[in-house]
Amino acid sequence: MKFEEAESYLKNKIGESSTDIVQVWEEFKAFGKEEIDEEDEAALLFQCGVHNFTGEKLFYYDFVRQFTNEEGEVKHLHCEFVLEPTKELKKLKAEEWYFDSEGDVEDFYKKVENLKEFKIPLTHKVLRFELYQEAI
């Protein structure tokens, strides 16, 4: 698969308006193992926390695949959930990276799934979901 096809590939697997975090996570895990043509380094990221990206403080819960090609260009493909920043969610913040040179990706997935920052938001209502890519 080429990087340019990655976003549409994942959208076909997930759909564009999913609010099922577990289903998206399962698809993201499978996608994290996919080979991408001309990819020099693959990296995965789980991140969450309260941010004010739009003028309103919201809780962002995000699975990211980072692509780096041989020319050093870096792009991110996000599976991003937005939730109401409840008192419980305001306490959560995480940034966990995995690079393909670090060993088995399954260890990364297990580590993320055991984080309270991963588990607690699963019981909260999702306001919206967005799947998008960006150049870094």
Order of alpha helices (4+ residues) and beta strands (2+ residues): alpha-alpha-beta-beta-beta-alpha-beta-alpha-alpha-beta
